[in-house]
Amino acid sequence: MTLLILAWLGEQGVNAMIRMDAERLADNAPAWTFAASGGPLTHGMRADGRTVQQCMSVALARLRGSGLSVPF
């Protein structure tokens, strides 16, 4: 699902990425990061999570809060 979301965001003119940081994972910190900017987003945004699911759940809520109707 994450790849579909990234592709859809690209179609909307939004630059987006998801990343896993092994050092943060080793430190028992939230290792997954989603970042997006551009297109209809007034400001860039970032979401972190301990799992990819947690990270994307936060990211989707923030994207929707910014006015993007993500269809997934």
TIVEX-589985 format. One record per residue (C-alpha): x, y, z; residue number from 0. Coordinates in nm, 4 decimals. Example, Ala and Ser with C-alpha at 12.3 -4.5 7.8 and 13.67 -1.06 7.14 Angstrom:
% residues 2
+----------+----------+----------+-----+
!        X !        Y !        Z ! num !
+----------+----------+----------+-----+
!   1.2300 !  -0.4500 !   0.7800 !   0 !
!   1.3670 !  -0.1060 !   0.7140 !   1 !
+----------+----------+----------+-----+
END
This chain:
% residues 72
+----------+----------+----------+-----+
!        X !        Y !        Z ! num !
+----------+----------+----------+-----+
!   0.0000 !   0.0000 !   0.0000 !   0 !
!   0.2855 !   0.2391 !   0.0806 !   1 !
!   0.4143 !   0.2292 !  -0.2776 !   2 !
!   0.0662 !   0.3065 !  -0.4100 !   3 !
!   0.0467 !   0.6066 !  -0.1771 !   4 !
!   0.3881 !   0.7317 !  -0.2897 !   5 !
!   0.2897 !   0.6928 !  -0.6567 !   6 !
!  -0.0402 !   0.8749 !  -0.5995 !   7 !
!   0.1381 !   1.1587 !  -0.4190 !   8 !
!   0.3793 !   1.1919 !  -0.7121 !   9 !
!   0.0822 !   1.2240 !  -0.9478 !  10 !
!  -0.0395 !   1.5135 !  -0.7302 !  11 !
!   0.2972 !   1.6898 !  -0.7603 !  12 !
!   0.4066 !   1.5981 !  -0.4074 !  13 !
!   0.7661 !   1.4900 !  -0.3449 !  14 !
!   0.7576 !   1.2012 !  -0.0963 !  15 !
!   0.9830 !   0.9351 !   0.0507 !  16 !
!   0.9898 !   0.6698 !   0.3189 !  17 !
!   1.3097 !   0.5698 !   0.4950 !  18 !
!   1.4284 !   0.3211 !   0.7562 !  19 !
!   1.7262 !   0.4233 !   0.9690 !  20 !
!   1.9207 !   0.1252 !   1.1069 !  21 !
!   2.1032 !   0.3412 !   1.3636 !  22 !
!   1.7753 !   0.4638 !   1.5114 !  23 !
!   1.6479 !   0.1054 !   1.5110 !  24 !
!   1.9566 !  -0.0043 !   1.7073 !  25 !
!   1.8923 !   0.2791 !   1.9564 !  26 !
!   1.5310 !   0.1582 !   1.9969 !  27 !
!   1.4027 !   0.4852 !   1.8507 !  28 !
!   1.1332 !   0.5227 !   1.5820 !  29 !
!   1.3294 !   0.4050 !   1.2789 !  30 !
!   1.0752 !   0.4696 !   1.0009 !  31 !
!   1.0382 !   0.8190 !   0.8559 !  32 !
!   0.7989 !   0.9521 !   0.5928 !  33 !
!   0.8582 !   1.2970 !   0.4455 !  34 !
!   0.6613 !   1.4948 !   0.1884 !  35 !
!   0.6706 !   1.8435 !   0.0390 !  36 !
!   0.5618 !   2.0437 !  -0.2612 !  37 !
!   0.2558 !   2.0278 !  -0.4775 !  38 !
!  -0.0577 !   2.1204 !  -0.2855 !  39 !
!   0.1207 !   2.0962 !   0.0520 !  40 !
!   0.1737 !   2.4463 !   0.1906 !  41 !
!   0.4473 !   2.3208 !   0.4225 !  42 !
!   0.6640 !   2.0103 !   0.4201 !  43 !
!   0.5688 !   1.7363 !   0.6615 !  44 !
!   0.7346 !   1.4463 !   0.8387 !  45 !
!   0.6027 !   1.1447 !   1.0275 !  46 !
!   0.8020 !   0.8917 !   1.2309 !  47 !
!   0.7083 !   0.5495 !   1.3643 !  48 !
!   0.8495 !   0.2327 !   1.5155 !  49 !
!   0.6942 !   0.0279 !   1.2331 !  50 !
!   0.6177 !   0.1145 !   0.8718 !  51 !
!   0.2470 !   0.0754 !   0.9502 !  52 !
!   0.2652 !   0.3182 !   1.2429 !  53 !
!   0.4664 !   0.5655 !   1.0379 !  54 !
!   0.2250 !   0.5571 !   0.7448 !  55 !
!  -0.0795 !   0.5812 !   0.9705 !  56 !
!   0.0549 !   0.9060 !   1.1163 !  57 !
!   0.1585 !   1.0267 !   0.7694 !  58 !
!  -0.1865 !   0.9618 !   0.6205 !  59 !
!  -0.3555 !   1.1477 !   0.9056 !  60 !
!  -0.1258 !   1.4469 !   0.8544 !  61 !
!  -0.1685 !   1.4425 !   0.4769 !  62 !
!  -0.5461 !   1.4364 !   0.5144 !  63 !
!  -0.5218 !   1.7133 !   0.7744 !  64 !
!  -0.3357 !   1.9173 !   0.5137 !  65 !
!  -0.6257 !   1.8812 !   0.2731 !  66 !
!  -0.5071 !   1.5917 !   0.0567 !  67 !
!  -0.7786 !   1.3293 !   0.0034 !  68 !
!  -0.5505 !   1.0251 !  -0.0160 !  69 !
!  -0.7692 !   0.7484 !  -0.1628 !  70 !
!  -0.5994 !   0.4612 !   0.0230 !  71 !
+----------+----------+----------+-----+
END
